[in-house]
Amino acid sequence: MRSSKRQGGSDEPVAARLQVNPGGYAFAVRSDGEGSIFLPPGRFAPAIDGDEVLVRYWSAERGDEGTVEAVIERRRARITGMLRQAGRFWLLDPDDPRILCHAEVEQAEQDALVTGVVVVGRILRYPDAVHEDMTVEIERVLGEPGSLATEQAKVLIEHGIDPLFPPEVLAAAEEVPTEVGEADLEGRDDLRGLPFMTIDPEDARDFDDAVCVELLGKDLQGADMRLHVAVADVSHYVREGSVIDREAAWRCFSTYLPNRAIPMLPEQLSSKICSLVPREDRCAMVVSMRLDASGEIHDTEVRAAVIHSRARLSYDLVARELATGEHLPPEIGDRIAVLRAAADRLRRRRLALGAIELNLPETKVVLDEDDPERIRDIVPSRATREMTRAYNLIEELMLAANEATARIAVARRLPIVFRVHAPPDEERLERLARAAEVLGVRVEPEKLTTSRGFQKLVSKVKSHPRSQPLNMLMLRAMSQAEYRVDNLGHFALASDAYVHFTSPIRRYPDVIAHRVLKAWLARSGGKAGPAPAPTMPERDASGAQAQRSSLREREVLAAERDTKALFAAHFMRERIGDRFEGMVSGIAQSGIFVAIERPYVDGMIRLNTLERERAESFEIEDNGVRVVGRRSGFALCVGDRVVVEAIDSDLQRRRVEFVLISRLEAAT
């Protein structure tokens, strides 16, 4: 998006991150959140995609335009591509079309190089004022182009995710204890008598959180409850500045792919001593809250503790229990009923305050149990109402714990990392209003600046025939959530303050939150665990880590999204020529996106293919949700039902291509 908020140019260059388009131009996304600056071809050398840069800008006809003045930091250390020989030189042709320069190979053993294979190149020299191209050294061969393993490895490298831990980190992890000892219990509350249990996906290996609810009376509907959320005490085993801590701070997040997980912490911690496995003592940070019948939280207490989980349940088991009440032993089934009642109270309270719940599609890749390279199906991840309620049960308890810890941080002015979500800006809301009007929904942008106003729109379109694309449009109108030390509140949750506290095995901001709270507990006489307690971090240090976490989160999410697209393309290779019914889910300059339902896959009708098939040119309207033939007036709109045929499945581009067979009756 090009910013339209400012007039005039910049006296001083601004910091930004470079996003290059394969077409040869780029956008500089400002670090201060004030939009983007358009960079015409030739105005951003010697920077490459992903670099942190300084940009000087000025006002142009369609927004701010500028030029790169300096590179602050290089974000890419490696690139992937195919080797080819050019005379006596070897070149690496980058796979990523956003890398516009060439890469010359500097290799001691040139005879060992082979043409036509995909390799990883470590960048030795970046483009500069003298050299337009870069120089790389080949680190390893990934394999033949087009194989699933090769293409998945390319995704990880593209987004800076390393599936392997350095030897020194693995060696340090081997020194971590394998069970809780007497010394670990110092300064902790003993909560092993409480019936904690974990609820996670069937294939989960790291259990961040365990839950327990005590009913403080006999009336399930009216009595107060004591809610306990226990979270893995990662900070007890990962000390500030240690080799494991430095690696975790660099990774920031675990990455979850259809066929594997790449953890933030080595397995010795993530799946063993930190994980709240059943029937084992585990160190935890516990948030306890009294929950009244209206869903309001009182008497919040945070402390270090030791727990003993009684059961490890899956969402599938809980979903079946909620549906029939016949799949679990009575004592566990009764606890599930109380947990669900607590979650219902919390959810009603959230929605009453204006929390926004968009109905967004999520996909699950179903792999063969015996052959993880074989894809059996691609389906919606929460296909039933009971499964949605099972996931929501845990989500509500985690939201409550995160919000409760945030309130403590605000009240005590602690230098914690907040999870913030700013209200949508005026330009995005105006764009949403124009698009929604075409889809048959009247939107008043000025009423969407509050959580409650936005919530009313979500409710309004819930039963609309085009509810799914409308939900996607509303998502795009929202700001992106991020990590900051400045508390800006959370718009989507209608929360004054929110902190990520409940997933320290897979998110580094949660580790920071634990350390901050432990430092405060030690200072205020609370239960902070064994001495020495973590030191209270400096605000600037927390701010720097918050910024890095926001950047890494986007890369990890992109890697997860790209990998799902890769697996979808692989799955669809055997379905070329098949026809599917689907829905137009989006429109871009490159083409028309179509979501088919069985399998649950997205693909694209390229605009030039549509023009060739229909023998006329098509134009995308300014509203961004309709494309119209100039001669015939034939139109496709977001939400229309269509029949398409799969004509291509490109693993390297992670894209499925369709042709339009027919438009079914347009949604009304």
C-alpha positions, 0 to 999 in steps of 0.5 A: 500500500502506498501511503497517502498520509503525508504531503511533501518529501523527507528532509531525512531518509527513513528506515524501511524494509525492501520488498522487491517485485519480480517486475523490477520495481520495489516498495520500501515498507517503513519501519515506523509503520507509516505505509510504503514508498514506491521505488521505480526500477533502478532506484534501489540498487545495490539493495536486494529484497529483504534488506533494511534500507534508508530511503529518501522520498518525495510526493508523486502523483500516486503517493510517495516515491523514493530512492534507496540511499543506503543499506542498513542491514542485509537480511539474506545470508543464503539463496537457492538456485540452479547451477549452470556453466557460462564459459569458465565461470559458474553461475547460480540462477536464483530461484526467488524471482525477487532476487534480480541480480546474478550470482557468480560462484566462487568455489575452490573445487570447480570440478565438483560442480554439476549443472541442473541441480538445486544448491544453497549458496552462502552470500560472500559479497553483496551487490555494491557500487562497483559490482552489480551482481553477488558472489556466493559459495556453494554450501550444499546440494539440495537435490533435483528441482521439482521434488517435494523434499527439494522444494520444501528445503528451498522454502525454509532457506528462503525464509531464514529457517534452519532445521538443524541446531548448531553442535554447541546448542545440541551439546548444551541441551544434552546437559539439561536435566531429564527430570525435576529434582529437589533443587528445582522445587525451591521457591515454588508452590506445590500444585501437584494435587490439582488435576491438571491435564493437557489438550493438544492436536493428536500429533503434538510433541511439545505441551506448553500448557495444562489446565484445571478448573475447580468449581467453587460450589455445586451449581455449574451455571452460577457458582464461581470457579477457580481457573488455573493455567499452567505454562511450561517454565522454559526460563528455568532451563533456558537462562539469559545469555546462554548458548541455548537462549541466544539460539532461541532468541535468533529463531524466535518461533517454532515452525509447524509444517505438514510433515514436520515441526522445526522447534525453537528449542532443542528436542531435549527441552521442547519435547522432554523436560519443558513439556508438560507430559502426563504423569511426570512432575514438571516446573511451570509458571501458573496463572490462577484466577477466580471466574464469576458467573458473568465471565469476569476475572478476579483475584489473579495470582501468578507464581512459579510452581510444580505440577503433575499432569493427570491426562494428555487429551487430543482435540479429537477426543475432547470433540467426541466427548463434547458431542456424546459424553461417552468417550472418556472416563467419567471423572475426566468427562466431568472435568471437560464439562466444567472446562467447557462451562468456564470457556463459555463464560469467558467467551460470552464476556469477550463478545459482550466487550466487542471481541471480533471473531472472523470465520477464516478458512484453515487447511490441514494436510492429511499425510499417509501414516506409513509414508509421510511423503504421500498426501492422502487429502487436504481438508478444513482443519476444523470441519465440525462444530464439535472440533471448533468447540474443542479448540475454543475451549483451550483458546478461551483459557489461554486468552484469559491467562494472557490478558490477566498477566498483561493487566499485572504488567500494566499495573506494575509498569513492567518492561514486558513485550505486549502483543498489540493490534492497532485499529484499522486505518481510514484508507483500508476501511474505505477500500473495504466499504467499496468492495463490500458494497459490490458484494451487497453489504453496506458498510459505514467506515466510521463505525468500524474504528471501534472493536464493537462496531467491527464486531457488528459488521462480522455478525451482519455478514455471518449468514450472507451468501458471500460471507467467506470472501467478506471475512477475508476482506475484513481481515485485509482491512485490519492492521497486522498484530505485532510485538511492542513494549508500548501497550497499544491494546488489542483491537480484535480482542477488544482488550486494553492490554494483552501479552503472549505468556502461554507458549514459551516452548514455541514463542520467544516473547513468552520467554521474555514475559516469564522472565519479567514476571519472575523478576517482579515476583522476586522483588515483591516477595512472590514465588519466583522459583529457585534463585537467582531470579532472572534480571529485569530486562532493560526496556530498550533490550525488550523493544529490540527483541520485540521488533525482531520477533515481529519480523521473524513471525512474518517469515515463519508464517510465510514459510508455513503458508508457502509449504502448505501451498507446495503440498497442495501443488504436489497433491494436485499433480495427479488431478490435472484434467479433473474438474471441480466446483469452487468459489472465486476467493480473490482477484489480483492483477495476475489472475482470479483466485478460486478456492475448491472444496474437495480437496480444500485447495486454492488455485488461480485462473490467470487473467491472460488465460481467461482473455485467450479463452474468451477472446476478449480483454478483461478489466479489474474494477477499482473495487478490487472484487470484480473483473469484467470483459470489455466487449461482452460484459461477462463478469466474475465477482468474489463469491461467485460459484464456478466450475474450473479445470486443473491444467497445471501444478507447479511445485517451484512456484507453489501454484495450481492453475485452473481454467474457467469452465463455467460460472454457476449462478452468481451468489446473491 
